[in-house]
Amino acid sequence: MDPKNDASAQAILAAGSLAPASLAQGGLQERRDVLVEITRDALAADDLGTLRLVLNSQHPVDLANLLSRLDEEDRPLCLGLLAESLAAGVLTEFDLPTTLSVVADLDDHAFFGIVDEMAPDDAADVLADLSEEHSERLLSLMEDGEADKVRELMEHPEDSGGGIMTSRLVAVPQAFTVANTIDQLRQRAHEHSEEPLAVFVVDTSGRLVGTMSLHRMLLAGRDEHMGDVADREPITVRADMDQEEIAEIFADFDLLVLPVIDAQGMLVGQVTVDDIIDVIHEEATEDNLKMGATSSQELEDRSVRGIMRRRLPWLMLCLLGTLLSGGVLHLFSGVLASLTSLVLFVPAIMAMGGNSGIQTSTVTVRSLATGVLHPDEVRRTLWRELRVAAMTGLLLGSIEFVVAYVWTGGSLVAPCAGIAMSTAIVLSAVLGATIPIVFRALGIDPAVASGPLITTLNDILSLCIYFGVAAALMLLLAH
């Protein structure tokens, strides 16, 4: 290896995982770049001993970033150099294409050794991405009890409470004393690496009767019974609840963990805040992609044909919209022939109408997604957006009128441009606020209403308004 890179490797080994101070100073990406360079040099020199030491001193997130940047043929080799517990953490951080790429070159026993180190929910997520035959082969290698837990988790929809929960938790009978519970927590620490965020109290049949934070438990007397000191009215979620609703509950009540129950009130799992952070990231990414007229599936399907198949329908719709805009121009070709300077302000009116609609639809979609906009506030929201659009349209329309008046020497184009600008901004804003609300009422994701759809509709609307105003004024003057 290069002496400089060898020194960097020693520095990484000495520092261990990334320190908070280095993150605050913006050193994360620089450190990851150095790690990639060291890894590539070690692979080229076949220095697997040094590489093993370097890789096993890193955090799973940094290793996931590293492996995603390496060539596909190098990923299984690097993963094989990791301790199984560390490899398990890395595998849970991969996206679907990287996961499939890595596991394709692992034999079942090597792959099982990694999966066996995972929490049941993480194992279920990874196995669900594999073919049914492949996942069943791995499940057959597990102990029956653990395999049953993973199978049960795999049956839940991916975007539900059951899909993001884990069945690995601490549950004690309500007759347990605080001292008994602490002893159980100590015993559990030797068996599982996950740190518990709460203790759940159940009755003899397994029904949830309360929750207990570790903080409250430490303050309670050692001889007190858990059923007496636990919160007897805990917030709970169902396994069939949508993950976005669960994320809203976490945000509203500032929670770290939530128990998951079934229809009979039986405790079946828990959802932790780290899973919710992933949900929030996933939902935000999905909304942004939908606003760009695509989907998260495009991130997983990296083939040219697959990406085209997902983008083309929306682009065809936009093409149809532009052809309709051309039809509007053709319809008013007589007006354009009589007043050719009208064309000077077509781009401005179309753009401002589209921008106004996008602004309003973006705010509306975000308000709906975060729960800020409730059904009983729709009328008030629309009234507010109408007033904002009216004032904005009046101001920008006046500016457009002055510019057009000076530019065209006081021709009829000036009032046409000013009136059309004001009207287009108002109507586009109303459209941008209304369509997402209507989509939500119809059970369609409001994010679909933004982006190309709103822009295309507003372009057609703006042209109709502009040339309609021009035709009306010309007709009025003719009489």
Secondary structure, 3 states (H helix, E strand, C coil): CCHHHHHHHHHHHHHCCCCHHHHHCCCHHHHHHHHHHHHHHHHHHCCHHHHHHHHCCCCHHHHHHHHHHCCHHHHHHHHHCCCHHHHHHHHCCCCHHHHHHHHCCCCHHHHHHHHCCCCHHHHHHHHHCCCHHHHHHHHHHCCHHHHHHHHHHHCCCCCEHHHHCECCCCEEECCCEHHHHHHHHHHHHHHCCCCCCEEEEECCCCEEEEEEEHHHHHHCCCCCEHHHHCECCCCCEECCCEHHHHHHHHHHHCCCEEEEECCCCEEEEEEEHHHHHHHHHHHHHHHHHHHCCCCCHHHHCCCHHHHHHHHHHHHHHHHHHHHHHHHHHHHCHHHHHHCHHHHHHHHHHHHHHHHHHHHHHHHHHHHHHHCCCCHHHHHHHHHHHHHHHHHHHHHHHHHHHHHHHHHCCCCCHHHHHHHHHHHHHHHHHHHHHHHHHHHHHCCCCHHHHCCHHHHHHHHHHHHHHHHHHHHHHHHHHHC
